[in-house]
Amino acid sequence: MKIEFGTGARFARLNKKDAKELIDFAIESGIKSFDCGVNYGNWKSQPLLGNILKKYLRKNRSDFEISSKAGTHSQGLTHKKIFDATYIEDMILKSINDLNCDFLDYFFLHGPTKKELESPELIKKLIFLKEKGLIKNIGINTHDIDLMRYLNKYLSKDIDSVLIDYNLIQNDREDIINEFNSNNILVKAGTSLCQGLLINSPLEIVKRSLSPFYASRLVLSRNTRKLIKPSKILRKYIRKNHWNERNEIPLSFVINNKNVAKIPIGMLSKESIIKNLNIDKNPVSETTTNSVLDWFVNERKKNEI
């Protein structure tokens, strides 16, 4: 199973009863991997998740994989970066406490720059914490293609995993993913649905989420705005030519990449859990997803999308 249960800002808005029912259902359905971040949901997601997972982890911790991340802390559309080695250690210990998990299977530095990764104290601290058993895998979460190349070239012996953006729109990193695989670095693919834009229009997303954060991100975030036009074009093509599979093709494309090990995705209903697990088990054929990709790549070249 490649699907991971992602717990972002909207998960933190659930009440305890609804969150418990959702996580219980996910586990009953076979999901044992959970992705979080120390400050997700204004620091509320991890404690909410941890209180629910406590009974499961006490029974059999080895059945579960728990991921967290720290370093870039978001408040609305503003970001604060702290990659001091002592601070990162404190955030790892906080995450373990929040999540009641004894150790983190994956810890990701969230959005570091090359300069921050060149700090010997930071990498040494992570290696030390790994040797102590507090983290099992050292990871980097980045959206920066140049940094991905840097990781493959200079840090492939120090890190175990990466969490990167990868979807039908952001498809220009397949060679990098292949190189990560050659370097025995596990790849997790975030934003498999391109922030939902491969399924729904921005207006539909805002209406469904009822979230001021998502609305403001679509309007104000430069990186998100760059995805709106190409997503609209590809969404229109998929709906016209693959109507019956329109909601399955985006996720299937990522699942079909054999070098992608895990796909964290937010799921806020039992229906979405069932839908995504069904796609995981029976993705749209690689022939179809590749044909969609080929069309989009050619369209992008022709029209400079």
C-alpha positions as a Markdown table, in Angstrom:
| # | Residue | x | y | z |
|---|---|---|---|---|
| 1 | Met | 0.0 | 0.0 | 0.0 |
| 2 | Lys | 1.4 | 3.4 | -1.0 |
| 3 | Ile | -1.3 | 5.6 | 0.6 |
| 4 | Glu | -0.4 | 7.4 | 3.8 |
| 5 | Phe | -2.9 | 9.2 | 5.9 |
| 6 | Gly | -2.0 | 12.9 | 5.8 |
| 7 | Thr | -2.9 | 15.1 | 8.7 |
| 8 | Gly | -2.7 | 18.8 | 7.8 |
| 9 | Ala | -4.6 | 21.9 | 8.8 |
| 10 | Arg | -8.0 | 20.7 | 8.0 |
| 11 | Phe | -7.5 | 17.5 | 10.1 |
| 12 | Ala | -6.8 | 19.7 | 13.1 |
| 13 | Arg | -10.2 | 21.4 | 12.7 |
| 14 | Leu | -12.1 | 18.1 | 13.3 |
| 15 | Asn | -13.5 | 17.6 | 16.7 |
| 16 | Lys | -12.1 | 14.7 | 18.8 |
| 17 | Lys | -15.0 | 12.4 | 18.1 |
| 18 | Asp | -15.0 | 12.8 | 14.3 |
| 19 | Ala | -11.2 | 12.6 | 14.2 |
| 20 | Lys | -11.2 | 9.3 | 16.2 |
| 21 | Glu | -13.9 | 7.8 | 13.9 |
| 22 | Leu | -11.9 | 8.7 | 10.9 |
| 23 | Ile | -8.6 | 7.3 | 12.1 |
| 24 | Asp | -10.2 | 4.2 | 13.5 |
| 25 | Phe | -11.8 | 3.6 | 10.1 |
| 26 | Ala | -8.5 | 4.2 | 8.3 |
| 27 | Ile | -6.7 | 1.7 | 10.5 |
| 28 | Glu | -9.6 | -0.9 | 10.1 |
| 29 | Ser | -9.2 | -0.3 | 6.3 |
| 30 | Gly | -5.5 | -1.2 | 6.4 |
| 31 | Ile | -3.8 | 2.2 | 6.6 |
| 32 | Lys | -0.9 | 2.0 | 9.0 |
| 33 | Ser | 1.2 | 5.0 | 7.8 |
| 34 | Phe | 0.5 | 8.5 | 9.1 |
| 35 | Asp | 2.2 | 11.7 | 7.9 |
| 36 | Cys | 2.2 | 14.8 | 10.1 |
| 37 | Gly | 4.3 | 17.9 | 11.0 |
| 38 | Val | 5.0 | 19.4 | 14.3 |
| 39 | Asn | 3.2 | 22.7 | 13.6 |
| 40 | Tyr | 0.4 | 21.3 | 11.3 |
| 41 | Gly | -2.9 | 22.8 | 12.1 |
| 42 | Asn | -1.4 | 25.5 | 14.3 |
| 43 | Trp | 0.4 | 22.8 | 16.4 |
| 44 | Lys | -2.9 | 20.9 | 17.0 |
| 45 | Ser | -2.7 | 18.1 | 14.4 |
| 46 | Gln | -0.1 | 16.0 | 16.1 |
| 47 | Pro | -1.6 | 15.9 | 19.6 |
| 48 | Leu | -5.0 | 15.1 | 18.1 |
| 49 | Leu | -3.6 | 12.2 | 16.1 |
| 50 | Gly | -1.4 | 11.0 | 18.9 |
| 51 | Asn | -4.2 | 10.7 | 21.4 |
| 52 | Ile | -6.1 | 8.5 | 18.9 |
| 53 | Leu | -3.1 | 6.4 | 18.0 |
| 54 | Lys | -2.0 | 5.8 | 21.5 |
| 55 | Lys | -3.9 | 2.6 | 22.1 |
| 56 | Tyr | -2.8 | 1.1 | 18.7 |
| 57 | Leu | 0.9 | 2.0 | 19.2 |
| 58 | Arg | 1.0 | 0.5 | 22.7 |
| 59 | Lys | -0.4 | -2.7 | 21.4 |
| 60 | Asn | 2.0 | -3.1 | 18.4 |
| 61 | Arg | 4.3 | -0.1 | 17.6 |
| 62 | Ser | 6.1 | -2.0 | 14.8 |
| 63 | Asp | 2.8 | -2.3 | 12.8 |
| 64 | Phe | 2.8 | 1.5 | 12.2 |
| 65 | Glu | 4.9 | 4.1 | 10.4 |
| 66 | Ile | 4.8 | 7.6 | 11.8 |
| 67 | Ser | 6.3 | 10.6 | 10.0 |
| 68 | Ser | 6.8 | 14.2 | 11.2 |
| 69 | Lys | 8.7 | 17.2 | 10.0 |
| 70 | Ala | 10.0 | 20.6 | 11.3 |
| 71 | Gly | 12.0 | 23.6 | 10.3 |
| 72 | Thr | 9.6 | 25.7 | 8.3 |
| 73 | His | 6.7 | 26.7 | 10.4 |
| 74 | Ser | 3.7 | 28.3 | 8.6 |
| 75 | Gln | 1.2 | 30.8 | 10.0 |
| 76 | Gly | -1.3 | 31.5 | 7.3 |
| 77 | Leu | 0.8 | 32.5 | 4.3 |
| 78 | Thr | 3.9 | 33.5 | 6.3 |
| 79 | His | 6.7 | 31.2 | 7.0 |
| 80 | Lys | 9.3 | 31.1 | 9.8 |
| 81 | Lys | 12.4 | 28.9 | 9.3 |
| 82 | Ile | 14.5 | 27.6 | 12.2 |
| 83 | Phe | 17.1 | 24.9 | 11.4 |
| 84 | Asp | 19.3 | 25.3 | 14.5 |
| 85 | Ala | 20.4 | 21.8 | 15.5 |
| 86 | Thr | 19.2 | 22.1 | 19.1 |
| 87 | Tyr | 15.8 | 23.4 | 18.0 |
| 88 | Ile | 15.3 | 20.6 | 15.6 |
| 89 | Glu | 16.1 | 18.1 | 18.3 |
| 90 | Asp | 13.5 | 19.8 | 20.5 |
| 91 | Met | 10.9 | 19.5 | 17.8 |
| 92 | Ile | 11.7 | 15.8 | 17.3 |
| 93 | Leu | 11.2 | 15.2 | 21.0 |
| 94 | Lys | 8.0 | 17.2 | 21.0 |
| 95 | Ser | 6.7 | 15.2 | 18.0 |
| 96 | Ile | 7.5 | 11.9 | 19.7 |
| 97 | Asn | 5.6 | 13.2 | 22.8 |
| 98 | Asp | 2.7 | 14.6 | 20.8 |
| 99 | Leu | 2.3 | 11.4 | 18.9 |
| 100 | Asn | 2.9 | 9.0 | 21.7 |
| 101 | Cys | 5.1 | 7.0 | 19.4 |
| 102 | Asp | 8.4 | 6.4 | 21.2 |
| 103 | Phe | 10.3 | 7.1 | 18.0 |
| 104 | Leu | 9.7 | 8.6 | 14.5 |
| 105 | Asp | 9.9 | 6.2 | 11.6 |
| 106 | Tyr | 10.6 | 9.2 | 9.4 |
| 107 | Phe | 11.7 | 12.7 | 10.3 |
| 108 | Phe | 11.9 | 15.3 | 7.5 |
| 109 | Leu | 13.6 | 18.7 | 7.6 |
| 110 | His | 10.8 | 20.8 | 6.2 |
| 111 | Gly | 12.0 | 23.2 | 3.5 |
| 112 | Pro | 15.7 | 23.7 | 4.2 |
| 113 | Thr | 18.0 | 25.6 | 1.9 |
| 114 | Lys | 21.4 | 24.4 | 0.7 |
| 115 | Lys | 23.1 | 26.7 | 3.1 |
| 116 | Glu | 21.1 | 25.3 | 6.1 |
| 117 | Leu | 22.0 | 21.7 | 5.0 |
| 118 | Glu | 25.7 | 22.7 | 4.8 |
| 119 | Ser | 25.6 | 23.2 | 8.6 |
| 120 | Pro | 27.7 | 20.2 | 9.9 |
| 121 | Glu | 26.0 | 20.5 | 13.4 |
| 122 | Leu | 22.5 | 19.9 | 11.9 |
| 123 | Ile | 23.4 | 16.7 | 10.0 |
| 124 | Lys | 25.5 | 15.4 | 12.9 |
| 125 | Lys | 22.6 | 16.0 | 15.2 |
| 126 | Leu | 20.2 | 14.0 | 13.0 |
| 127 | Ile | 22.7 | 11.1 | 12.7 |
| 128 | Phe | 23.1 | 11.1 | 16.5 |
| 129 | Leu | 19.4 | 11.0 | 17.0 |
| 130 | Lys | 19.1 | 8.1 | 14.5 |
| 131 | Glu | 21.9 | 6.2 | 16.3 |
| 132 | Lys | 19.9 | 6.7 | 19.6 |
| 133 | Gly | 16.8 | 5.2 | 17.9 |
| 134 | Leu | 14.7 | 8.4 | 18.2 |
| 135 | Ile | 14.4 | 8.6 | 14.4 |
| 136 | Lys | 14.7 | 5.6 | 12.0 |
| 137 | Asn | 15.1 | 7.6 | 8.8 |
| 138 | Ile | 16.5 | 11.0 | 8.1 |
| 139 | Gly | 14.6 | 12.9 | 5.4 |
| 140 | Ile | 14.3 | 16.1 | 3.5 |
| 141 | Asn | 11.0 | 17.7 | 2.5 |
| 142 | Thr | 11.6 | 20.1 | -0.4 |
| 143 | His | 9.9 | 21.6 | -3.5 |
| 144 | Asp | 13.2 | 22.9 | -4.9 |
| 145 | Ile | 14.4 | 20.9 | -7.9 |
| 146 | Asp | 18.0 | 22.3 | -7.6 |
| 147 | Leu | 18.0 | 21.2 | -4.0 |
| 148 | Met | 16.8 | 17.7 | -5.0 |
| 149 | Arg | 19.8 | 17.5 | -7.3 |
| 150 | Tyr | 22.1 | 18.7 | -4.5 |
| 151 | Leu | 20.8 | 16.0 | -2.2 |
| 152 | Asn | 21.6 | 13.3 | -4.8 |
| 153 | Lys | 25.0 | 14.6 | -5.4 |
| 154 | Tyr | 26.2 | 15.6 | -1.9 |
| 155 | Leu | 24.0 | 14.1 | 0.8 |
| 156 | Ser | 23.0 | 10.7 | -0.5 |
| 157 | Lys | 25.1 | 8.9 | 2.1 |
| 158 | Asp | 23.5 | 10.9 | 5.0 |
| 159 | Ile | 19.8 | 10.9 | 4.2 |
| 160 | Asp | 17.4 | 8.0 | 3.9 |
| 161 | Ser | 14.3 | 9.6 | 2.4 |
| 162 | Val | 12.8 | 12.6 | 0.6 |
| 163 | Leu | 9.3 | 14.1 | 0.4 |
| 164 | Ile | 8.9 | 16.0 | -2.8 |
| 165 | Asp | 6.1 | 17.4 | -5.0 |
| 166 | Tyr | 5.2 | 15.0 | -7.9 |
| 167 | Asn | 2.1 | 14.9 | -10.0 |
| 168 | Leu | 1.0 | 15.1 | -13.6 |
| 169 | Ile | 1.7 | 18.9 | -13.7 |
| 170 | Gln | 5.0 | 18.7 | -11.7 |
| 171 | Asn | 6.3 | 15.8 | -13.8 |
| 172 | Asp | 9.8 | 17.3 | -14.5 |
| 173 | Arg | 11.5 | 15.4 | -11.6 |
| 174 | Glu | 11.2 | 11.8 | -12.8 |
| 175 | Asp | 14.9 | 11.5 | -13.6 |
| 176 | Ile | 15.6 | 12.9 | -10.1 |
| 177 | Ile | 13.3 | 10.3 | -8.6 |
| 178 | Asn | 15.1 | 7.6 | -10.5 |
| 179 | Glu | 18.4 | 8.9 | -9.2 |
| 180 | Phe | 17.1 | 8.9 | -5.6 |
| 181 | Asn | 16.1 | 5.3 | -6.1 |
| 182 | Ser | 19.6 | 4.4 | -7.4 |
| 183 | Asn | 21.0 | 6.1 | -4.3 |
| 184 | Asn | 18.7 | 4.0 | -2.1 |
| 185 | Ile | 16.8 | 7.1 | -0.9 |
| 186 | Leu | 13.1 | 6.4 | -0.4 |
| 187 | Val | 10.8 | 8.8 | -2.2 |
| 188 | Lys | 7.5 | 10.0 | -0.8 |
| 189 | Ala | 5.4 | 12.0 | -3.2 |
| 190 | Gly | 3.3 | 14.9 | -1.9 |
| 191 | Thr | 0.7 | 17.0 | -3.7 |
| 192 | Ser | -0.2 | 14.0 | -5.9 |
| 193 | Leu | -3.5 | 15.8 | -6.9 |
| 194 | Cys | -1.6 | 19.1 | -7.4 |
| 195 | Gln | -3.3 | 20.6 | -4.3 |
| 196 | Gly | -6.6 | 19.3 | -5.6 |
| 197 | Leu | -6.4 | 21.3 | -8.8 |
| 198 | Leu | -6.3 | 18.2 | -11.0 |
| 199 | Ile | -9.8 | 17.2 | -9.7 |
| 200 | Asn | -11.6 | 20.5 | -9.0 |
| 201 | Ser | -11.4 | 24.1 | -10.0 |
| 202 | Pro | -10.1 | 26.6 | -7.4 |
| 203 | Leu | -13.7 | 27.8 | -6.8 |
| 204 | Glu | -14.8 | 24.2 | -6.2 |
| 205 | Ile | -11.9 | 23.6 | -3.8 |
| 206 | Val | -12.7 | 26.7 | -1.7 |
| 207 | Lys | -16.4 | 25.8 | -1.6 |
| 208 | Arg | -15.6 | 22.2 | -0.4 |
| 209 | Ser | -13.0 | 23.1 | 2.1 |
| 210 | Leu | -14.7 | 26.2 | 3.6 |
| 211 | Ser | -11.2 | 27.3 | 4.5 |
| 212 | Pro | -9.9 | 30.9 | 4.5 |
| 213 | Phe | -6.4 | 29.4 | 4.4 |
| 214 | Tyr | -7.0 | 27.5 | 1.1 |
| 215 | Ala | -8.8 | 30.5 | -0.4 |
| 216 | Ser | -6.0 | 32.9 | 0.4 |
| 217 | Arg | -3.3 | 30.4 | -0.8 |
| 218 | Leu | -5.0 | 30.1 | -4.2 |
| 219 | Val | -5.1 | 33.9 | -4.5 |
| 220 | Leu | -1.8 | 34.9 | -2.9 |
| 221 | Ser | 0.7 | 32.1 | -3.2 |
| 222 | Arg | 2.8 | 32.6 | -6.3 |
| 223 | Asn | 3.7 | 28.9 | -6.4 |
| 224 | Thr | 0.1 | 27.8 | -6.3 |
| 225 | Arg | -1.1 | 30.4 | -8.8 |
| 226 | Lys | 1.5 | 29.0 | -11.3 |
| 227 | Leu | -0.3 | 25.7 | -11.1 |
| 228 | Ile | -3.8 | 26.9 | -11.8 |
| 229 | Lys | -3.7 | 27.4 | -15.6 |
| 230 | Pro | -1.9 | 24.2 | -16.5 |
| 231 | Ser | -4.2 | 22.3 | -14.1 |
| 232 | Lys | -7.3 | 23.7 | -15.7 |
| 233 | Ile | -6.1 | 22.7 | -19.2 |
| 234 | Leu | -5.2 | 19.2 | -18.1 |
| 235 | Arg | -8.4 | 18.8 | -16.0 |
| 236 | Lys | -10.4 | 19.8 | -19.1 |
| 237 | Tyr | -8.6 | 17.3 | -21.3 |
| 238 | Ile | -9.1 | 14.4 | -18.8 |
| 239 | Arg | -12.8 | 15.2 | -18.4 |
| 240 | Lys | -13.3 | 15.3 | -22.1 |
| 241 | Asn | -11.4 | 12.1 | -23.0 |
| 242 | His | -11.5 | 10.0 | -19.8 |
| 243 | Trp | -14.7 | 11.0 | -18.0 |
| 244 | Asn | -15.2 | 7.7 | -16.2 |
| 245 | Glu | -11.7 | 7.8 | -14.8 |
| 246 | Arg | -11.3 | 11.5 | -14.3 |
| 247 | Asn | -11.0 | 11.3 | -10.5 |
| 248 | Glu | -8.7 | 8.3 | -10.6 |
| 249 | Ile | -6.1 | 9.3 | -13.2 |
| 250 | Pro | -4.1 | 11.9 | -11.2 |
| 251 | Leu | -3.5 | 9.7 | -8.2 |
| 252 | Ser | -3.0 | 6.6 | -10.4 |
| 253 | Phe | -0.2 | 8.4 | -12.3 |
| 254 | Val | 1.8 | 8.7 | -9.1 |
| 255 | Ile | 1.0 | 5.2 | -7.8 |
| 256 | Asn | 2.1 | 3.8 | -11.2 |
| 257 | Asn | 5.6 | 5.2 | -10.7 |
| 258 | Lys | 7.5 | 2.2 | -9.2 |
| 259 | Asn | 10.1 | 4.4 | -7.6 |
| 260 | Val | 7.6 | 6.3 | -5.5 |
| 261 | Ala | 7.2 | 4.4 | -2.2 |
| 262 | Lys | 4.6 | 6.4 | -0.3 |
| 263 | Ile | 1.9 | 9.0 | -1.1 |
| 264 | Pro | 0.7 | 11.1 | 1.9 |
| 265 | Ile | -2.8 | 12.4 | 1.1 |
| 266 | Gly | -5.3 | 14.2 | 3.3 |
| 267 | Met | -8.6 | 12.3 | 3.8 |
| 268 | Leu | -11.4 | 13.9 | 5.8 |
| 269 | Ser | -14.2 | 11.3 | 5.2 |
| 270 | Lys | -14.7 | 7.6 | 5.1 |
| 271 | Glu | -15.7 | 7.9 | 1.5 |
| 272 | Ser | -12.4 | 9.5 | 0.5 |
| 273 | Ile | -10.5 | 6.8 | 2.4 |
| 274 | Ile | -12.4 | 4.1 | 0.5 |
| 275 | Lys | -11.9 | 5.9 | -2.8 |
| 276 | Asn | -8.2 | 6.4 | -2.4 |
| 277 | Leu | -7.6 | 2.8 | -1.2 |
| 278 | Asn | -9.5 | 1.5 | -4.2 |
| 279 | Ile | -7.3 | 3.5 | -6.5 |
| 280 | Asp | -4.2 | 2.2 | -4.7 |
| 281 | Lys | -5.3 | -1.4 | -5.2 |
| 282 | Asn | -6.6 | -0.9 | -8.8 |
| 283 | Pro | -5.0 | 2.2 | -10.4 |
| 284 | Val | -5.9 | 3.3 | -13.8 |
| 285 | Ser | -3.5 | 1.6 | -16.3 |
| 286 | Glu | -0.1 | 2.9 | -16.9 |
| 287 | Thr | -0.9 | 3.1 | -20.6 |
| 288 | Thr | -3.7 | 5.5 | -19.9 |
| 289 | Thr | -1.8 | 7.7 | -17.3 |
| 290 | Asn | 1.2 | 7.8 | -19.6 |
| 291 | Ser | -0.9 | 8.8 | -22.6 |
| 292 | Val | -2.4 | 11.7 | -20.5 |
| 293 | Leu | 1.1 | 12.8 | -19.5 |
| 294 | Asp | 2.4 | 12.6 | -23.1 |
| 295 | Trp | -0.5 | 14.8 | -24.2 |
| 296 | Phe | 0.2 | 17.4 | -21.5 |
| 297 | Val | 3.9 | 17.5 | -22.2 |
| 298 | Asn | 3.3 | 18.1 | -25.9 |
| 299 | Glu | 0.6 | 20.7 | -25.1 |
| 300 | Arg | 3.0 | 22.5 | -22.7 |
| 301 | Lys | 5.7 | 22.6 | -25.4 |
| 302 | Lys | 3.4 | 23.9 | -28.1 |
| 303 | Asn | 1.7 | 26.6 | -26.0 |
| 304 | Glu | 4.4 | 27.4 | -23.4 |
| 305 | Ile | 2.0 | 26.7 | -20.5 |
